Amino acid sequence: MDAEKKQAIINQYKQSENDTGSVQVQVALLTERINHLTEHLKSNHKDNHSRRGLLQMVGKRKGFLLYLKEKDIEAYRALIKSLNIRDVK
């Protein structure tokens, strides 16, 4: 992910002026990386090192989403709707 795309995602999901580490920003950045890696694995299906990294990122994103769901359900619902991802259990 290039710096411009990363900054655009941060600007879209930030909660305050200097926010780069809130849960919403982290989930949005992880989702972008997950989507990019998923496309890579479609053409490189034997790349098991990247597959392991993908599974780690999905697990980390799930943890962030569970935390957000517990702390602020409305922000959680808005985030999963805007990122078009499924509800976590």
Buried (B, 14 or more C-beta within 10 A) or exposed (E): EEEEEBEEBBEEBBEEEEEBEBBBBBBBBBBBBBEEBEEBBEEEEEBEEBBEBBEEBBEBBBEBBEEBBEEBEEBBEEBBEEBEBEEBE
